Amino acid sequence: MAGVWRISSTSKQNHLLQLAKRFYASSSVPTTKLFLDGKFVESQTKDWIDLNNPATNDVVTRVPKATKSEMDAAVASCKKTFKEWSKTTILTRQQHMFKLQNLIRQNLEKIATSITLEQGKTFEDAKGDVMRGLQVVEHCCSITSLHLGEALQNISKDMDTLTFRLPLGVTAGITPFNFPAMIPLWMFPTALVCGNTMVLKPSERDPGATMIMMELCNEAGFPPGAVNVIHGAHEAVTFICDNPDIRAISFVGSDRAGRYIYERGSKNGKRVQSNMGAKNHGVILPDANKEATLNSLVGAAFGAAGQRCMALSTVIWVGESKKWIPEVVARAKKLKVNAGMEPGADLGPLITPQAKQRVLDLVGKGVDEGAELLLDGRNVVVPGYEKGNFVGPTILHKVKPNMVCYKEEIFGPVLCSLEAESLDEAINIINNNPYGNGTAIFTSNGATARKFSEQIDVGQIGVNVPIPVPLPMFSFTGSRASFLGDANFYGKQGINFYTQTKTITQLWRSEDAEAGARASTTMPVQR
């Protein structure tokens, strides 16, 4: 038995144990707390979810399914705090963001350590998870510019029109397991800096990073109730969709949950932004930079064990570029599968045994339907972690669009490989796929890249960039079946989502400044 971690760095192991004592309630089996009114609170529920270390399947903590009264208390607390928080000056909220981003940077390794323990990704990848979320917080520090309204003077004689951005009220965030820091940081900082409050429900599979960030919110000076954390599964999601005091919901996760939240939340009059599944294609042209392209493809396909909504899970070889396939296989074979804290690990385990079995089933189905198994990672064994949820890099070649392994988002370290005779054929394949999260083209020809960018119906396009996730001065713009809603995450669209516009049209007649002005009885006509 490997225990919690079998690592050479005892200091990191001790650090993990200290984190557990701090953010989990003390009992024979550690339990994760709620965060209500600025305090870590033990849930009174009788219904718990075991959270297992994906590398060992040892129980790390037990996560509560919050009771109805606890969830009601979270919303009531947010509603109460909103009355004062929404009236704070924009400079005050900006200062809170400055403090929060500094605290996250100082505690980056603590958060990353928790991610590796609960989610399984490599420690270096976990640090990247935190960093990409931190960039959103840093962008929120620009709120004095992002929050500007508009004004037009003399729209009619002596008449001016002004618009202001105002907060919505209580908002909610529902986050997935694959990015325990980045996705919550897409949500609550933007909501709070705009003057809202938030009820946050992190994934029940890895809430530890969120709990650390809540302590940092306290240190940054956010008032109690500005953000509250509840835990749970389906019942908590339904509660958020139905509670009348919650004005808006942000969600990232699976198709099934995303559609449910969008439909139920919208029916109840809430704003909803729902980022869901993906099938991201990389298109390889024969004129591409071979070394850079193959390294990009392997990293984007197998990094984070393929558990990224922007993983480059599908490759289309155009023309003679298919001759590079053996080299992709050779590079993928060299990747090291291991527990996330082990030195040199390139990819860690999948989140649960059920997730692993689903990946194995989809790979088997692909083989049954005629795909060639060029690299089989299904039987990988990691010494010392034999009970872990590991799958090694796997490559299915000669995949067809009608195969289940192509139509489903596998969400594992599996690369589906297709061939196309021309760029036009590759474009048609991608546009016929229902998803629209991301895609990438690898070429040295600017005209080819421009044609691809114009004709492809996908929200985020990389040109020689394998994972084209925009930095937060732009927005995350997945489209088609990958997104439901009107405003995307972070950037300008994120600010739009978390604010409402108030328009004021005012008239101050110039003649009223003069003595002896007379009333007019004619029909008023704006000129």
Secondary structure, 3 states (H helix, E strand, C coil): CCCCCCCCCHHHHHHHHHHHHHHEECCCCCEECEEECCEEECCCCCCEEEEECCCCCCEEEEEECCCHHHHHHHHHHHHHHHHHHCCCCHHHHHHHHHHHHHHHHHCHHHHHHHHHHHCCCCHHHHHHHHHHHHHHHHHHCCHHHHCCCEEEEEEECCEEEEEEEEECCEEEEECCCCCCCHHHHHHHHHHHHCCCEEEEECCCCCCHHHHHHHHHHHHHCCCCCCEEECCCCHHHHHHHHHCCCEEEEEEECCHHHHHHHHHHHHHCCCEEEEECCCCCEEEECCCCCHHHHHHHHHHHHHHHHHCCCCCCCEEEEEHHHHHHHHHHHHHHHCCCECCCCCCCCCECCCCCHHHHHHHHHHHHHHHHCCCEEEECCCCCCCCCCCCCCCCCCEEEECCCCCCHHHHCCCCCCEEEEEEECCHHHHHHHHHHCCEECCEEEECCCHHHHHHHHHHCCCCCEEECCCCCCCCCCCCECCEECCEECCCCECHHHHHHHCEEEEEEEEECCHHHHCCCCCCCCCCCCCC
